[in-house]
Amino acid sequence: MAFITASWNPLGEAFYSKTELYEMSWTLRDGLRDSLVAAAPYGGPILLREPHRRSPSSRPRLEIYSASGVAIASFPSGPVVHLGWTVCDELLCIQEDGTVLIYDLFGSFKRHFSMQEVVQSQVLEAKVFHSPYGTGIAIVTGSFRFTLATNIDDLKLRRLPEVPLQGKPSCWVVLTQDRQTKVLLSNGPELFILDNTSCTAVCPPGLSPQAGSIVHMSMSFTYKYLALFTDTGHLWMGFSNLQEKLSEVHTKKTTIPKQMVCRRPKSQQPSVALMWDRLLLVVGVCNDTIQYCQDIFKIASMAPGALLLEAHREYESSQKADEYLREIKEQSMLGEAVRQCVEAAGHEYDTNTQKSLMRAASFGKCFLTDFSPDHFVTTCRELRVLNAVRDSAVGLPLTHTLVYRQFYPLAIEICRYLKIPDYQGVSRVLKHWASCKVQQKDLADEAIARAVCVKVGDSPGVSYSDIAAKAYECGRTELAIKLQLLDFEARSGEQVPLLLKMKRSQLALSKAVESGDTDLSVYTVVTYLKNEMNRGDFFMTLRNQPVALSLYRQFCKLQEQETLKDLYNQDDDHQELANYYVTASYREKRLEGRLALLQSAVDEYNKAKNEFAVKATEDEMRLLRFQRKLDDEKGAGLLGLYWWLKLKSLAEKEEWEELEKFSKSKKSPIGYLAFVEVCIKCNNKYEAKKYVSKVTPEQKVKAHLAIDLEGAADAAIERRNDSEMGAVLFRCSASDRLLIDRLNRARATATKK
């Protein structure tokens, strides 16, 4: 097994292996020396700016390479202080004046913003960091003030408090703790934490007094662990909250490392990798080299997986395989041995080692009767995918987002091979491809539209409206509209918001009507048109869309009566305008106003040549005038008669709720004593009591006498009316002695006064 374990080195209880992933394809004159370099997270592309050696008038160039050194893009840059990447593979160029330029993976400019509200001094240093809030940027200026933004997509600049520095900080990092982003910086042997409101001096626990000044620091990706390197070569490692020390090692290197990375391998203690020109050092609780570890490759390992791997090698070359298999079976660990070989293969980069491990696993599972092959099959499938994306032509050593690198055919094949549902796999790739396709300026609109239609077709989960939105953002409105890119969208309602955004309101209205979503889409567009257009143009637009016009009329009938009248006027719809005047007349309380509205209705009916309606409306006007005449002559005669008849009818039918509503509809012309008397006549004292409070004071006693003597006595005494008190006494019987005495005392008092 020496051919596998030879490259593994112990570091405490863990073993590390240094693996060369690629022989880089680039041709750099001086390598990376003195170059400004930034590698995207998760094994993404590499950005570098070589040292500027040309004439002062020329601009330095930024070059983007894959992880295997294949050139992707190259473009000129300005005076850059720092380079970085977002998690979406967008390039960040931070310039000396605080301006941040954002490019896509292929060097196309996207947007810019500034990290300084007022440009007062140049940016000395900058760092790009990632947190739960997104991709952030922190800068330190020539006045030694720190400014940071935790999310560049929702830019909110925070200027941190001043630090008592005599000069530029020797090193600093950004950390996120307790949902707050802070800056940890050193100035010689001193260490400070900067938060939103304060600058606090701190001291790493257990740091040797001989350690000297802190000159380099590194934070783990999860912000849990911190590594500090001093000018005497001491490396301190502990938790980022500076509450506990994990280790301190003297590296015997006093020069500042070019790069230092703090990390925690899976199921292992944290470690730190330091790189100088000719040395790569990995330090943990002890000290040595780097990479992922499996116990199966441990020197002289007796792990079941190691024995199975050796058994398979012996099976191919000698007769000792049975001895290894017997040893594994005696421990009842054959299933575990197969699992270890499969898991180890999944973490290996070398394809030959992968094959050896998977063959050993296949060999072992032949001796198992109840072993599920699912894990084995899944790992084989995943390894084929990983090896495809790790190929130097692709250059993705870790599983990276292929679509951002525009490896669309490979991404589609992987989705199909892994049997990912279309809406999560192929459709997402096609959507991204189409969004990039519409940005190709060298192709005609017609060619792009047809290519998208042919390639995407009716793929589930792909919205043509989203693709058209991308075309519109790129200034290709004709591609989105005239070439009918939107017309390929089966869901017409999804097109409406984009069409409104593009100021294609009439087309948006047509699409909204086609969608059949009258409650949302049509009303949304109509409301938008109403706010954007003058009234005349708005009405003319609606005339060309009968469905929208009908819906708007319904809305106006409920909400905007005056608008409805203007709409009928605009259309010269005399019949509907006359109907509007008739309906409005019923809402008018004054007779003069009502007659005026009816006269307007007659005029419109004449224009509509509706003779029957003219005659009916004129008859109604005559009846109203006649009713007014009778009311003037006989008071509330006719109206009172109507109230009496309805009151008696509702009471006889025992429709008490309707009777109560009728009493509240308007002021009764016959008073409310009639309501009390009719209810009593129908033997319903409960309903009668509801109307006693509405009776006039002069009729209160009479109303109460119909219901209860106690209430009648109270009303009579309150009014101090002798005749009313006498009427109550007349109704009292011998058993009402207390009430009689009370009334007599009240009469006597009233007489004295």
C-alpha positions in Angstrom: 0.0 0.0 0.0 3.1 2.2 -0.1 2.2 3.6 -3.5 -0.8 5.3 -1.9 0.5 6.2 1.6 3.9 7.6 0.4 2.6 11.1 0.0 0.8 11.3 3.4 2.4 12.9 6.4 1.3 12.8 10.1 0.2 15.9 11.9 -0.8 14.9 15.4 -3.5 12.3 15.0 -4.3 13.5 11.4 -2.6 12.8 8.1 -2.2 15.3 5.3 -1.3 14.9 1.7 -0.1 17.7 -0.7 -1.7 17.1 -4.2 -0.9 18.9 -7.4 -4.2 19.5 -9.0 -3.0 21.0 -12.3 0.0 21.9 -14.3 -0.9 25.5 -14.9 -1.5 26.4 -18.5 -0.6 30.1 -18.2 2.7 31.6 -19.5 3.7 34.2 -16.9 7.2 35.8 -17.3 7.9 36.0 -13.5 5.2 33.6 -12.2 3.1 35.3 -9.6 5.9 37.3 -8.1 4.8 40.9 -7.3 1.4 40.3 -9.0 -1.9 41.2 -7.4 -3.8 37.9 -7.2 -7.4 37.0 -6.1 -8.8 33.5 -6.3 -12.6 33.1 -6.3 -14.1 31.0 -3.4 -14.9 27.3 -3.8 -12.2 26.6 -6.4 -13.3 29.2 -8.8 -11.4 31.3 -11.3 -8.2 33.3 -10.6 -7.8 37.0 -11.2 -4.4 38.6 -11.4 -2.7 41.9 -12.3 0.9 41.6 -13.3 3.4 44.3 -12.2 3.0 47.4 -14.4 6.3 47.8 -16.3 5.2 49.7 -19.4 5.2 53.4 -20.1 3.4 55.6 -17.6 0.7 56.4 -20.2 -0.4 52.8 -20.6 -2.8 51.1 -18.3 -2.2 47.8 -16.5 -4.3 44.8 -17.5 -6.4 42.4 -15.4 -6.4 38.8 -16.5 -8.9 36.1 -15.5 -7.9 32.4 -15.6 -9.6 29.2 -14.7 -8.2 27.2 -11.7 -6.1 25.3 -14.2 -4.6 28.4 -15.8 -6.7 28.6 -18.9 -7.2 32.2 -20.0 -10.8 33.4 -19.7 -10.7 37.2 -20.2 -8.3 40.2 -20.2 -9.1 43.9 -19.9 -7.4 47.2 -18.8 -7.7 48.5 -15.3 -7.1 51.6 -13.3 -5.1 52.2 -10.1 -6.3 49.1 -8.2 -5.6 48.6 -4.5 -7.3 45.3 -4.0 -9.0 42.6 -6.0 -11.8 40.2 -4.9 -14.7 38.0 -5.9 -18.3 37.7 -4.8 -19.9 34.3 -4.1 -21.5 34.6 -7.6 -18.2 35.0 -9.4 -18.4 38.7 -9.9 -15.1 40.5 -9.9 -14.5 43.4 -7.5 -11.8 46.0 -8.3 -11.2 48.5 -5.4 -9.4 51.6 -6.6 -7.4 54.2 -4.7 -10.2 56.7 -4.5 -12.6 54.2 -2.9 -14.5 53.4 -6.2 -15.5 49.8 -6.5 -15.9 48.5 -10.1 -17.9 45.3 -10.6 -17.3 43.0 -13.6 -18.8 39.7 -14.6 -16.7 36.5 -15.0 -15.8 37.4 -18.6 -14.6 41.0 -17.9 -17.8 42.8 -18.9 -18.5 45.9 -16.7 -21.7 45.8 -14.7 -21.8 48.7 -12.3 -19.8 50.7 -9.7 -20.2 52.4 -6.3 -18.0 54.3 -3.9 -16.8 53.3 -0.4 -16.3 56.9 0.6 -19.1 59.4 0.9 -16.6 62.2 0.5 -13.2 61.5 -1.1 -10.9 62.9 1.6 -7.9 60.5 1.4 -6.8 57.5 -0.6 -7.5 53.9 0.3 -4.4 52.2 1.7 -5.8 48.7 2.0 -9.0 46.9 1.4 -10.5 43.4 2.0 -13.4 41.5 0.5 -15.2 39.2 3.0 -18.2 36.9 3.0 -20.8 36.8 5.7 -24.5 35.7 6.2 -25.5 39.1 4.9 -23.7 38.7 1.5 -20.4 39.8 0.1 -18.8 42.8 2.0 -15.9 45.2 1.6 -13.8 46.9 4.3 -11.2 49.7 3.6 -8.7 51.7 5.6 -7.8 55.2 4.4 -4.7 57.3 4.6 -6.2 58.9 7.8 -6.3 55.4 9.3 -10.1 55.3 9.5 -12.0 52.1 8.7 -15.2 52.0 6.6 -17.1 48.8 5.8 -20.2 47.6 3.9 -21.6 44.2 4.9 -23.5 43.7 1.7 -22.6 45.3 -1.6 -26.0 44.5 -3.1 -27.7 46.6 -0.3 -25.0 49.2 0.2 -25.0 50.8 3.7 -21.6 52.3 4.6 -20.5 52.3 8.2 -17.5 54.4 9.4 -16.0 52.8 12.4 -14.5 54.8 15.4 -11.0 56.1 15.4 -8.1 53.9 16.5 -5.2 55.3 18.6 -2.6 54.5 15.9 0.7 56.2 15.4 0.9 54.9 11.8 -0.6 52.3 9.4 -1.9 49.2 11.2 0.6 46.3 10.7 -2.3 43.9 9.8 -6.0 43.5 10.2 -8.9 41.1 9.4 -12.7 41.3 9.3 -14.8 39.0 11.6 -18.5 38.4 12.1 -19.6 37.7 15.7 -23.1 37.8 17.2 -24.6 39.1 14.0 -22.2 42.0 14.0 -19.3 42.7 11.7 -16.1 43.9 13.4 -12.5 44.7 12.5 -9.6 43.1 14.4 -6.3 45.0 13.9 -2.8 45.1 15.4 -0.4 47.9 15.9 2.9 46.3 16.9 2.2 44.1 20.0 -1.2 45.8 20.6 -4.4 44.3 19.4 -7.8 46.2 19.0 -11.3 45.2 18.2 -13.4 47.9 16.3 -17.2 47.6 16.4 -19.9 50.1 15.5 -19.4 52.3 18.6 -16.1 51.6 20.2 -12.4 50.6 19.9 -11.4 48.0 22.5 -7.9 46.8 23.3 -7.6 43.0 23.7 -4.9 40.5 24.4 -4.7 36.9 23.0 -4.8 34.5 26.0 -1.6 32.6 26.5 0.5 34.5 23.9 4.2 34.2 24.9 5.8 37.4 26.2 8.7 36.7 23.7 6.3 36.6 20.8 6.9 40.2 19.7 4.7 42.3 17.4 1.8 40.7 15.5 2.5 41.1 11.7 0.0 38.8 10.1 -3.4 37.3 11.0 -5.9 35.0 9.4 -9.5 34.2 10.2 -11.1 30.8 9.3 -13.9 30.9 6.7 -16.6 30.4 9.5 -15.0 33.1 11.6 -14.6 30.7 14.5 -10.8 30.3 14.6 -8.0 32.9 14.5 -4.3 32.6 13.7 -1.7 35.3 14.6 1.9 35.4 13.3 4.5 37.5 15.0 7.8 39.0 13.9 9.7 36.5 15.9 8.1 33.6 14.1 5.6 32.6 16.8 2.2 31.3 15.5 -0.7 31.6 17.9 -3.9 29.8 17.2 -7.2 30.0 19.1 -10.9 31.0 19.0 -11.8 34.3 17.3 -13.5 35.5 20.5 -10.1 35.6 22.1 -11.3 33.6 25.0 -9.3 30.4 24.5 -5.9 29.4 23.1 -5.5 26.2 21.1 -1.8 26.2 20.4 1.3 28.3 20.0 4.2 27.1 17.8 7.6 28.7 17.0 8.0 28.3 13.3 11.6 29.7 13.3 10.6 31.9 10.3 10.9 35.6 11.0 9.9 36.8 7.5 6.2 37.5 7.0 4.5 34.7 5.1 3.1 35.6 1.7 -0.1 33.8 2.5 -1.6 32.3 5.7 -4.9 30.4 5.8 -6.6 29.2 9.0 -8.9 26.2 8.4 -10.5 23.2 10.1 -10.5 19.9 8.2 -13.6 17.7 8.6 -13.6 15.9 12.0 -10.1 17.3 12.8 -8.5 20.0 14.9 -8.0 23.4 13.2 -4.8 23.9 11.3 -3.0 26.8 9.7 -1.2 26.7 6.3 1.6 29.3 5.8 3.4 29.9 2.5 6.7 31.5 1.8 8.7 31.6 -1.4 10.2 28.2 -1.0 8.2 26.7 1.9 4.7 25.6 2.6 4.0 24.9 6.2 0.9 23.4 7.8 0.6 23.9 11.6 -1.9 22.3 13.9 -1.6 21.3 17.5 1.8 20.1 16.4 3.4 21.1 13.0 3.8 19.9 9.2 2.1 19.7 5.7 -1.5 19.8 4.0 -4.7 18.2 2.6 -7.6 16.0 3.4 -7.0 12.8 5.3 -8.5 9.3 5.5 -7.5 6.7 8.1 -7.5 4.1 5.3 -4.2 5.6 4.1 -2.5 5.9 7.5 0.9 4.2 7.5 0.6 0.6 8.8 -3.2 1.2 9.2 -5.3 -1.8 10.3 -8.6 -0.1 9.5 -11.0 -2.4 7.7 -10.9 -0.3 4.5 -7.1 -0.5 4.5 -7.1 -4.3 4.9 -9.7 -4.6 2.1 -7.6 -2.5 -0.3 -4.6 -4.7 0.5 -6.7 -7.8 0.0 -7.7 -6.7 -3.5 -4.1 -5.9 -4.4 -3.0 -9.3 -3.2 -5.9 -11.0 -5.1 -4.6 -9.5 -8.3 -1.0 -10.6 -7.7 -0.7 -13.4 -5.2 -2.7 -15.8 -2.9 -2.6 -13.7 0.3 -6.0 -12.0 -0.3 -7.7 -14.7 1.8 -5.7 -13.9 4.9 -6.8 -10.2 4.8 -10.4 -11.1 4.1 -10.5 -13.6 6.9 -9.1 -11.0 9.3 -11.8 -8.5 8.3 -14.6 -11.1 8.5 -13.4 -12.2 12.0 -14.0 -8.6 13.1 -17.4 -8.5 11.3 -16.2 -5.4 9.6 -16.5 -6.3 5.9 -19.4 -3.9 5.4 -17.5 -1.1 7.1 -14.5 -1.9 5.0 -16.5 -1.5 1.8 -18.0 1.8 3.1 -14.5 3.2 4.0 -13.2 2.4 0.5 -16.2 4.1 -1.2 -15.9 7.1 1.1 -12.2 7.4 0.5 -12.6 7.3 -3.2 -15.1 10.1 -3.1 -12.4 12.4 -1.5 -9.6 11.5 -3.8 -8.4 13.7 -6.7 -6.2 11.1 -8.4 -8.3 9.0 -10.8 -6.0 5.9 -10.5 -6.4 6.0 -6.7 -10.1 6.4 -7.1 -10.2 3.3 -9.4 -8.2 1.2 -6.9 -10.5 2.1 -4.1 -13.7 1.5 -6.0 -12.4 -1.9 -7.3 -11.5 -2.9 -3.7 -15.0 -1.9 -2.6 -16.5 -3.9 -5.5 -14.4 -6.9 -4.6 -15.5 -6.7 -0.9 -19.2 -6.4 -1.6 -19.1 -9.7 -3.5 -18.7 -11.4 -0.2 -21.7 -9.6 1.4 -25.3 -10.9 1.0 -27.3 -8.0 2.4 -25.2 -5.0 1.3 -27.1 -2.1 -0.4 -25.3 -1.0 -3.5 -26.9 2.5 -3.5 -23.9 4.3 -1.9 -21.5 2.6 -4.3 -23.5 3.5 -7.4 -24.1 7.1 -6.3 -20.3 7.6 -5.6 -19.4 6.2 -9.0 -21.9 8.6 -10.6 -20.6 11.6 -8.6 -16.9 10.7 -9.3 -17.6 10.7 -13.1 -19.1 14.2 -12.7 -16.3 15.5 -10.5 -13.6 14.2 -12.8 -15.3 15.9 -15.7 -15.4 19.3 -14.1 -11.9 18.9 -12.7 -10.5 18.4 -16.2 -7.9 21.1 -17.0 -10.0 22.3 -19.9 -12.8 23.2 -17.4 -10.6 23.9 -14.4 -13.0 23.5 -11.5 -11.1 21.6 -8.8 -14.1 21.9 -6.5 -17.7 21.5 -7.5 -18.3 25.0 -8.8 -21.3 26.5 -10.6 -20.8 25.5 -14.2 -23.4 27.9 -15.6 -21.5 31.0 -14.4 -18.5 29.7 -16.4 -20.9 29.1 -19.4 -20.1 25.4 -19.7 -23.7 24.8 -20.6 -23.4 21.5 -22.6 -21.4 19.9 -19.7 -23.9 21.3 -17.1 -26.9 19.8 -19.0 -25.2 16.4 -19.4 -24.4 16.4 -15.7 -28.0 17.2 -14.8 -29.3 14.4 -17.0 -26.6 12.0 -15.8 -27.5 12.7 -12.2 -31.2 12.5 -13.1 -31.9 15.9 -11.5 -35.5 17.0 -12.2 -35.8 19.3 -15.2 -37.1 22.3 -13.3 -34.1 22.1 -10.9 -31.5 21.1 -13.5 -31.8 21.4 -17.3 -34.4 24.2 -17.2 -32.2 26.3 -14.9 -29.2 25.8 -17.2 -31.3 26.7 -20.3 -32.7 29.8 -18.6 -29.1 31.0 -17.7 -28.0 30.2 -21.3 -30.9 32.2 -22.8 -30.2 35.1 -20.5 -26.6 35.3 -21.7 -27.6 34.7 -25.3 -29.7 37.8 -25.5 -26.7 39.9 -24.4 -24.6 38.8 -27.4 -24.3 42.1 -29.4 -22.8 40.5 -32.5 -26.0 38.5 -33.3 -29.2 39.9 -34.9 -32.3 40.1 -32.8 -34.2 37.7 -35.1 -31.4 35.1 -34.8 -31.3 35.3 -31.1 -35.1 35.1 -30.7 -35.3 32.0 -32.9 -32.3 30.3 -31.3 -33.9 30.8 -27.8 -37.2 29.5 -29.0 -35.7 26.3 -30.6 -33.4 25.6 -27.7 -35.7 26.3 -24.8 -39.0 25.3 -26.3 -41.5 24.6 -23.7 -39.1 23.5 -21.0 -40.8 23.4 -17.6 -39.9 26.2 -15.2 -38.4 28.5 -17.9 -40.2 31.9 -18.1 -39.7 33.7 -21.4 -40.7 36.8 -19.6 -37.5 36.6 -17.4 -35.4 36.2 -20.6 -37.1 39.2 -22.2 -36.5 41.2 -19.0 -32.8 40.5 -19.3 -32.9 41.6 -23.0 -34.6 44.8 -21.9 -32.0 45.4 -19.2 -29.4 45.2 -22.0 -31.2 47.9 -24.0 -32.6 45.4 -26.6 -36.3 46.3 -26.3 -37.0 45.3 -29.9 -35.7 41.9 -29.2 -38.1 41.5 -26.3 -41.1 43.0 -28.1 -41.0 43.2 -31.9 -39.4 39.8 -32.4 -42.1 38.3 -30.2 -39.8 36.9 -27.6 -42.6 37.5 -25.1 -45.1 35.8 -27.4 -43.5 32.5 -26.8 -44.5 32.8 -23.1 -47.6 30.6 -22.5 -48.5 32.5 -19.4 -49.6 35.8 -20.7 -50.1 37.3 -17.2 -46.4 37.0 -16.4 -45.6 39.4 -19.3 -47.7 42.3 -17.9 -45.3 43.7 -15.3 -42.4 43.8 -17.8 -44.4 45.4 -20.5 -45.5 48.1 -18.2 -41.9 48.6 -17.2 -41.0 49.0 -20.9 -43.8 51.6 -21.3 -45.7 49.3 -23.7 -49.0 49.8 -21.9 -51.3 49.0 -24.8 -49.6 45.7 -25.4 -49.6 45.0 -21.7 -53.4 45.6 -21.7 -53.9 43.1 -24.5 -51.8 40.5 -22.7 -53.7 41.1 -19.5 -57.0 40.5 -21.2 -55.6 37.4 -22.9 -54.5 36.0 -19.5 -58.1 35.9 -18.3 -56.9 37.2 -15.0 -59.4 40.0 -14.7 -59.2 40.4 -11.0 -55.4 41.1 -11.0 -53.7 41.6 -14.3 -56.4 43.7 -16.1 -57.1 45.9 -13.1 -53.4 46.4 -12.6 -52.9 47.6 -16.1 -56.0 49.8 -16.1 -54.9 51.4 -12.9 -51.5 52.0 -14.3 -52.9 53.5 -17.5 -55.2 55.8 -15.6 -52.3 57.2 -13.6 -50.0 57.6 -16.6 -52.4 59.0 -19.3 -54.6 62.0 -19.6 -58.3 61.2 -19.3 -59.0 61.5 -23.0 -56.2 59.1 -24.1 -57.1 56.7 -21.3 -60.7 56.4 -22.5 -59.7 56.0 -26.1 -57.3 53.2 -25.2 -60.1 51.4 -23.3 -62.4 51.7 -26.3 -60.2 49.3 -28.2 -60.4 46.7 -25.4 -64.1 45.8 -24.8 -63.3 43.5 -21.9 -61.1 46.0 -20.1 -63.7 48.7 -20.8 -66.5 46.6 -19.3 -64.4 45.8 -16.2 -63.6 49.5 -15.7 -67.2 50.4 -16.0 -68.1 47.9 -13.3 -65.4 49.4 -11.1 -66.7 52.9 -11.7 -70.3 51.9 -10.8 -69.0 50.9 -7.4 -66.3 53.5 -6.8 -66.3 56.4 -9.2 -69.7 57.5 -10.4 -68.5 60.8 -11.8 -65.9 59.0 -13.9 -68.6 56.7 -15.3 -70.5 59.8 -16.5 -67.3 61.1 -18.2 -66.8 57.7 -19.8 -70.3 57.7 -21.3 -69.8 61.2 -22.5 -66.5 60.3 -24.2 -68.2 57.4 -26.0 -71.4 59.4 -26.9 -73.3 56.6 -25.2 -76.6 58.5 -24.7 -78.6 55.5 -23.5 -76.2 54.6 -20.7 -75.7 58.3 -19.8 -79.5 58.6 -19.5 -79.6 55.5 -17.3 -76.8 57.0 -15.2 -78.9 60.2 -14.6 -82.0 58.2 -13.6 -79.9 56.1 -11.1 -78.4 59.3 -9.7 -81.8 60.9 -9.2 -82.7 58.2 -6.7 -79.7 59.2 -4.6 -80.7 62.9 -4.6 -82.8 64.0 -1.6 -83.9 67.4 -2.8 -86.9 67.4 -5.2 -85.3 70.1 -7.4 -82.1 68.2 -7.8 -84.0 65.0 -8.5 -86.1 66.7 -11.2 -83.0 68.3 -12.8 -81.3 64.9 -13.1 -84.4 63.3 -14.6 -84.6 66.2 -17.1 -81.0 65.4 -18.1 -82.1 61.8 -18.5 -85.0 62.8 -20.8 -82.6 64.9 -23.0 -80.2 61.9 -23.3 -83.1 59.4 -24.1 -84.2 61.8 -26.8 -80.7 61.7 -28.3 -80.7 57.9 -28.1 -84.2 57.9 -29.7 -85.7 55.9 -26.9 -89.2 57.2 -26.9 -90.6 54.8 -24.3 -87.9 55.8 -21.8 -88.6 59.5 -22.5 -92.3 59.0 -21.8 -91.6 56.9 -18.6 -89.2 59.5 -17.3 -91.5 62.4 -18.0 -94.3 60.5 -16.2 -92.1 60.1 -13.2 -91.3 63.8 -13.1 -95.1 64.6 -13.2 -95.7 62.2 -10.3 -93.0 63.8 -8.2 -94.4 67.2 -8.8 -97.9 66.0 -7.9 -96.6 64.3 -4.7 -95.0 67.6 -3.7 -98.3 69.4 -4.2 -100.2 66.9 -2.1 -97.5 67.1 0.6 -97.8 70.9 0.7 -101.6 70.7 1.0 -102.0 67.8 3.4 -98.7 67.7 5.2 -97.3 64.2 5.4 -100.6 62.7 4.2 -99.4 60.3 1.4 -96.0 59.7 2.9 -97.6 59.0 6.3 -100.1 56.7 4.8 -97.3 54.7 3.2 -95.5 54.5 6.5 -98.6 53.3 8.3 -99.3 50.6 5.7 -95.7 49.3 5.7 -95.6 49.4 9.6 -98.8 47.3 9.9 -97.8 44.9 7.2 -94.3 44.1 8.7 -95.8 43.8 12.2 -98.6 41.4 11.1 -96.0 39.3 9.2 -93.8 39.4 12.4 -90.8 40.6 10.3 -89.4 42.4 13.3 -85.8 42.8 11.9 -87.1 44.4 8.8 -89.4 46.6 10.9 -86.4 47.8 12.9 -84.4 48.6 9.7 -87.4 50.4 8.3 -87.6 52.6 11.5 -84.0 53.6 11.0 -84.1 54.2 7.3 -85.2 57.8 7.8 -87.1 60.0 10.2 -90.7 58.6 10.6 -93.3 61.1 9.4 -95.9 59.4 11.7 -93.7 59.4 14.8 -92.7 56.4 16.8 -95.7 56.0 19.1 -97.4 54.2 16.2 -94.6 51.6 16.3 -95.1 51.0 20.0 -98.9 50.7 19.6 -98.7 48.4 16.6 -96.2 46.1 18.4 -98.4 46.0 21.5 -101.4 45.2 19.3 -99.4 42.2 17.9 -98.6 41.1 21.6 -94.9 41.8 21.4 -93.8 44.0 24.3 -90.1 43.2 23.7 -90.2 44.9 20.2 -92.3 47.7 21.5 -89.7 48.7 24.1 -87.2 49.3 21.3 -89.1 52.4 20.1 -90.1 54.0 23.4 -86.8 55.9 23.6 -87.6 57.5 20.1 -91.0 58.7 21.2 -91.4 62.5 21.7 -91.5 63.7 25.4 -95.2 64.5 25.1 -96.0 60.9 24.1 -93.6 59.2 26.5 -96.1 58.5 29.2 -98.7 57.2 26.8 -96.0 54.9 25.2 -95.0 53.5 28.7 -98.6 53.0 29.7 -98.9 50.5 26.9 -95.9 48.6 28.3 -95.3 49.1 32.0 -96.7 51.3 34.8 -93.3 51.8 36.5 -91.9 53.5 33.3 -95.0 55.6 32.8 -94.8 56.8 36.5 -91.1 57.8 36.0 -91.9 59.7 32.8 -94.8 61.5 34.4 -92.9 62.5 37.5 -90.0 63.7 35.4 -92.3 65.9 33.4 -94.1 67.1 36.6 -97.4 66.9 34.6 -100.4 66.6 36.9 -102.7 65.2 34.2 -100.2 62.6 33.1 -99.6 61.5 36.7 -103.4 61.3 37.1 -103.6 59.1 34.0 -101.1 56.7 35.5 -102.9 56.7 38.9 -106.1 55.8 37.1 -104.4 52.7 35.6 -103.0 51.6 39.0 -104.7 48.8 41.0 -104.9 48.2 44.8 -101.7 46.1 44.6 -99.7 49.0 43.3 -99.8 50.8 46.8 -96.1 51.9 46.7 -96.4 53.4 43.2 -99.6 55.2 44.2 -98.0 56.7 47.2 -95.0 57.9 45.1 -97.3 59.5 42.5 -99.4 61.2 45.2 -96.2 62.7 46.8 -95.0 63.9 43.4 -98.4 65.5 42.7 -98.5 67.2 46.1 -95.0 68.6 45.6 -95.8 69.8 42.0 -99.0 71.6 43.4 -97.1 73.4 46.1 -94.6 74.8 43.6 
